[in-house]
């Protein structure tokens, strides 16, 4: 954790200086940019707050053929990681672990092309490093109200009755309840009157391979009047995002490091903007690195089945629609 980084965000917040930020999962290499200066190496679209010049309407863009081939790790290799995590859960060291794995892909799309053409709630592109087209909000702050929207639960949206199936799934219900409880506790560190304002709603995400269904909830609370002066502290008090770590956080982060055997870096970190009053941010999932490694995963609980989790990990390897 970088105190100087937090202090810089607090200073800009106190001055009501607009900025954008990018924080890695391990909190080892955070970046921030004042919007009083041009931001060249980081392109972003945070729900419409953007410095990306969209090229969706440019000639030939609508006719671009999306090519993607996946080369995931073997099921046997995934199961080794899964079994390690499952044992830790059975020992009582965690209730929920977000387990991820790399997938090598081949695609005809460059990172900057995806950033300029993708359809997604959030798009982040760090030059020569990664592009993320995330559907998941980390936190939003609007006029002193902080909200989080944990996303936990994924299904192939093309199958019949996908929405009713996932909402009735007992494993998915338990996993979602765990993460909602975690986020509610997280928000209570920085806000008062924390409540679940919307529980388990279903959303559809269109991809090149069809529809993915996702289940989210909405949790909100009231920040202190001087929240802008401690905006950096608020962010770091809530990291890492609960939906991509697990519960309890500290022990689960240790389990993740042992199971995955590689740093996540900016993958499953967070990025966002502060305009002087309001803030919007995302969790960096749906993540493609410059070396054509795609990162994906899902939540593991005591009721998880290895093959199903492996399939979910592969299903999340996609490019968005253009």
For each residue, the residues with C-beta under 8 A, 3 or more apart:
1: 6 27 236
2: 5 6 27 28 30
3: 6 7
4: 7 8
5: 2 8 9 30 32 232
6: 1 2 3 9 10 232 233 235 236
7: 3 4 10 11 232
8: 4 5 11 12 32 232
9: 5 6 12 13 19 21 32 231 232 235 274
10: 6 7 13 14 229 230 231 232 233
11: 7 8 14 15
12: 8 9 15 17 18 19 32 34 231 274
13: 9 10 16 17 227 228 229 230 231 232 274
14: 10 11 228 229
15: 11 12
16: 13 228 276 277
17: 12 13 34 35 36 276
18: 12 34 35 36 273 274 275 276
19: 9 12 32 33 34 35 273 274
20: 32 33 35 39 42 44 46 271 272 273 274
21: 9 30 31 32 33 235 270 271 272 273 274 281
22: 30 31 32 42 124 126 266 269 270 271
23: 27 30 31 235 239 269 270 271
24: 27 28 29 30 264 265 266 269
25: 240 244 263 264 265 266 267 268 269
26: 263 264 265
27: 1 2 23 24 30 236 239 240
28: 2 24
29: 24 265
30: 2 5 21 22 23 24 27
31: 21 22 23 42
32: 5 8 9 12 19 20 21 22
33: 19 20 21 37 39 42
34: 12 17 18 19 37
35: 17 18 19 20 39 273
36: 17 18
37: 33 34
38:
39: 20 33 35 42 44 51
40: 127
41: 126 127
42: 20 22 31 33 39 124 125 126 127
43: 51 52 112 115 123 124 125 127
44: 20 39 49 50 51 52 122 123 124 125 271 273
45: 48 49 50 52 120 122 123 124
46: 20 49 50 122 271 272 273 280 281 282
47: 121 122 280
48: 45
49: 44 45 46 273 275 280
50: 44 45 46 123
51: 39 43 44
52: 43 44 45 115 116 123 125
53: 116
54: 57 116 117
55: 58 61 116 117
56: 61 62 116 117 119 322
57: 54 61 62
58: 55 61
59:
60: 63 64
61: 55 56 57 58 64 117 322
62: 56 57 322
63: 60
64: 60 61 109 117 322
65: 108
66: 107 108 109 208 319 322
67: 106 107 108 109
68: 105 106 107 109 208 317 318 319
69: 105 106 107
70: 103 104 105 294 314 317
71: 103 104 105 106
72: 78 101 103 104 313 314 317
73: 77 78 101 102 103
74: 77 78
75: 78 79 306 307 310
76: 79 80
77: 73 74 80 81
78: 72 73 74 75 81 82 101 306 309 310 313
79: 75 76 82 83 306 310
80: 76 77 83 84
81: 77 78 84 85 99 101 259 260
82: 78 79 85 86 99 300 304 306 309 310
83: 79 80 86 87 306
84: 80 81 87 88 255 258 259
85: 81 82 88 89 94 97 99 255 259 300
86: 82 83 89 90 300 302 304 306
87: 83 84 90 91
88: 84 85 91 93 94 97 255
89: 85 86 92 93 94 95 96 97 300 301 302
90: 86 87 302
91: 87 88
92: 89
93: 88 89 251 252 255
94: 85 88 89 97 246 247 248 251 252 255
95: 89 178 246 247 248 301 302
96: 89 175 178 179 182 246 247 252 299 300 301
97: 85 88 89 94 246 252 255 256 259 299 300
98: 243 244 245 246 252 256 268 297 298 299 300
99: 81 82 85 256 259 260 297 298 299 300 309
100: 244 260 264 267 268 295 296 297 298 313
101: 72 73 78 81 260 295 296 297 313
102: 73 262 293 294 295
103: 70 71 72 73 293 294 295 296 313 314 317
104: 70 71 72 292 293 294
105: 68 69 70 71 288 292 293 294 317
106: 67 68 69 71 292
107: 66 67 68 69 292 319
108: 65 66 67
109: 64 66 67 68 113 114 319
110: 113 114
111: 114 115 125 130 131 288 290
112: 43 115 116 125 127 131
113: 109 110 116 117
114: 109 110 111 117 118 125 131 133 288 319 320
115: 43 52 111 112 118 123 124 125 131
116: 52 53 54 55 56 112 113
117: 54 55 56 61 64 113 114 322
118: 114 115 123 131 133 319 320 321 322
119: 56 206 320 321 322
120: 45 123 133 134 135 286 320
121: 47 134 135 137 282
122: 44 45 46 47 132 133 134 135 136 137 271 282
123: 43 44 45 50 52 115 118 120 131 132 133 134
124: 22 42 43 44 45 115 130 131 132 134 271 282 284
125: 42 43 44 52 111 112 114 115 130 131 132
126: 22 41 42 129 130 266
127: 40 41 42 43 112
128: 290
129: 126 266 289 290
130: 111 124 125 126 266 267 284 287 288 289 290
131: 111 112 114 115 118 123 124 125 287 288
132: 122 123 124 125 266 267 271 282 284 285 286 287 288
133: 114 118 120 122 123 286 319 320
134: 120 121 122 123 124 282 283 284 285 286 287
135: 120 121 122 151 203 205 214 285 286
136: 122 149 150 151 216 243 282 283 285
137: 121 122 140 147 148 149 280 281 282 283
138: 148 238 241 270 272 281 282 283
139: 146 147 148 235 238 272 279 281
140: 137 146 147 148 149 278 279 280 281
141: 144 145 146 147 223 227 274 278 279 280
142: 145 147 278
143: 277 278
144: 141 222 223 225 227
145: 141 142 220 221 222 223
146: 139 140 141 187 190 191 220 221 222 223 227 234
147: 137 139 140 141 142 197 218 219 220
148: 137 138 139 140 183 186 187 218 219 220 238
149: 136 137 140 216 217 218 219
150: 136 176 179 180 182 183 216 217 219 241 242 243
151: 135 136 214 215 216 243 283
152: 172 175 176 179 215 216 243 299
153: 166 169 172 175 176 200 214 215
154: 166 212 213 214 215 298 312 315 316
155: 159 162 165 166 212 213
156: 159 162 210 211 212 213 315
157: 162 204 205 210 211 212 213
158: 162 210 211
159: 155 156 162 165
160:
161: 164 165
162: 155 156 157 158 159 165 166 211 213
163: 166 167 202 213
164: 161 167 168
165: 155 159 161 162 168 169
166: 153 154 155 162 163 169 172 202 213 215
167: 163 164 172 173 200 202 215
168: 164 165 173
169: 153 165 166 172 173
170: 173 174 303
171: 174 175 301 303 304
172: 152 153 166 167 169 175 176 215
173: 167 168 169 170 176 177 200
174: 170 171 177 178 301 303
175: 96 152 153 171 172 178 179 299 301
176: 150 152 153 172 173 179 180 200 215 217
177: 173 174 180 181
178: 95 96 174 175 181 182 247 301
179: 96 150 152 175 176 182 183 242 243 247 299
180: 150 176 177 183 184 196 199 217 219
181: 177 178 184 185 247
182: 96 150 178 179 185 186 242 246 247 249
183: 148 150 179 180 186 187 217 219 242 243
184: 180 181 187 188 194 196 219
185: 181 182 188 189
186: 148 182 183 189 237 238 242
187: 146 148 183 184 190 191 194 219 220 221 238
188: 184 185 191 192 194 221
189: 185 186 237 238
190: 146 187 221 223 233 234 237 238
191: 146 187 188 194 221 222 223
192: 188 221 222
193: 221 222
194: 184 187 188 191 219 220 221
195: 219 220 221
196: 180 184 199 217 218 219
197: 147 218 219 220
198: 201 217 218
199: 180 196 217 218
200: 153 167 173 176 215 216 217
201: 198 215 216 217 218
202: 163 166 167 213 214 215
203: 135 213 214 215 216
204: 157 211 212 213 214
205: 135 157 211 212 213 214 320
206: 119 210 211 320 321
207: 210 211 212 318 319 320 321
208: 66 68 318 319 320 321
209: 318
210: 156 157 158 206 207
211: 156 157 158 162 204 205 206 207
212: 154 155 156 157 204 205 207 315 316 318
213: 154 155 156 157 162 163 166 202 203 204 205
214: 135 151 153 154 202 203 204 205
215: 151 152 153 154 166 167 172 176 200 201 202 203
216: 136 149 150 151 152 200 201 203
217: 149 150 176 180 183 196 198 199 200 201
218: 147 148 149 196 197 198 199 201
219: 147 148 149 150 180 183 184 187 194 195 196 197
220: 145 146 147 148 187 194 195 197
221: 145 146 187 188 190 191 192 193 194 195
222: 144 145 146 191 192 193
223: 141 144 145 146 190 191 227 234
224: 227 230
225: 144
226: 229 230
227: 13 141 144 146 223 224 230 231 234
228: 13 14 16 231 276 277
229: 10 13 14 226
230: 10 13 224 226 227 233 234
231: 9 10 12 13 227 228 234 235 274 279
232: 5 6 7 8 9 10 13 235 236
233: 6 10 190 230 236 237
234: 146 190 223 227 230 231 237 238
235: 6 9 21 23 139 231 232 238 239 270 281
236: 1 6 27 232 233 239
237: 186 189 190 233 234
238: 138 139 148 186 187 189 190 234 235 241
239: 23 27 235 236 270
240: 25 27 244 245 249 253 268 269 270
241: 138 150 238 244 245 268 270 283
242: 150 179 182 183 186 245 246 247 249
243: 98 136 150 151 152 179 183 283 299
244: 25 98 100 240 241 268 283 285
245: 98 240 241 242 249 252 253 256 268
246: 94 95 96 97 98 182 242 249 252 255 256 299
247: 94 95 96 178 179 181 182 242 252
248: 94 95 251 252
249: 182 240 242 245 246 252 253
250: 253 254
251: 93 94 248 254 255
252: 93 94 96 97 98 245 246 247 248 249 255 256
253: 240 245 249 250 256 257
254: 250 251 257 258
255: 84 85 88 93 94 97 246 251 252 258 259
256: 97 98 99 245 246 252 253 259 260
257: 253 254 260 261
258: 84 254 255 261
259: 81 84 85 97 99 255 256
260: 81 99 100 101 256 257 264
261: 257 258
262: 102
263: 25 26
264: 24 25 26 100 260 267 268 269 295
265: 24 25 26 29 269
266: 22 24 25 126 129 130 132 269 271 284 287
267: 25 100 130 132 264 284 285 287 289 295
268: 25 98 100 240 241 244 245 264 283 284 285 287 295
269: 22 23 24 25 240 264 265 266 283 284
270: 21 22 23 138 235 239 240 241 281 282 283 284
271: 20 21 22 23 44 46 122 124 132 266 281 282 284
272: 20 21 46 138 139 279 280 281 282
273: 18 19 20 21 35 44 46 49 279 280 281
274: 9 12 13 18 19 20 21 141 231 278 279
275: 18 49 278 279
276: 16 17 18 228
277: 16 143 228
278: 140 141 142 143 274 275
279: 139 140 141 231 272 273 274 275
280: 46 47 49 137 140 141 272 273
281: 21 46 137 138 139 140 235 270 271 272 273
282: 46 121 122 124 132 134 136 137 138 270 271 272
283: 134 136 137 138 151 241 243 244 268 269 270
284: 124 130 132 134 266 267 268 269 270 271 287
285: 132 134 135 136 244 267 268 296 316
286: 120 132 133 134 135 296 316 318 320
287: 130 131 132 134 266 267 268 284 294 295 296
288: 105 111 114 130 131 132 292 293 294 319
289: 129 130 267 292 293 294 295
290: 111 128 129 130
291:
292: 104 105 106 107 288 289
293: 102 103 104 105 288 289
294: 70 102 103 104 105 287 288 289 317
295: 100 101 102 103 264 267 268 287 289
296: 100 101 103 285 286 287 313 314 316 317
297: 98 99 100 101 313 316
298: 98 99 100 154 309 312 313 316
299: 96 97 98 99 152 175 179 243 246 304
300: 82 85 86 89 96 97 98 99 304 309
301: 89 95 96 171 174 175 178 304
302: 86 89 90 95
303: 170 171 174
304: 82 86 171 299 300 301 308 309
305: 308 309
306: 75 78 79 82 83 86 309 310
307: 75 310 311
308: 304 305 311 312
309: 78 82 99 298 300 304 305 306 312 313
310: 75 78 79 82 306 307 313 314
311: 307 308 314 315
312: 154 298 308 309 315 316
313: 72 78 100 101 103 296 297 298 309 310 316 317
314: 70 72 103 296 310 311 317
315: 154 156 212 311 312 318
316: 154 212 285 286 296 297 298 312 313
317: 68 70 72 103 105 294 296 313 314
318: 68 207 208 209 212 286 315
319: 66 68 107 109 114 118 133 207 208 288
320: 114 118 119 120 133 205 206 207 208 286
321: 118 119 206 207 208
322: 56 61 62 64 66 117 118 119
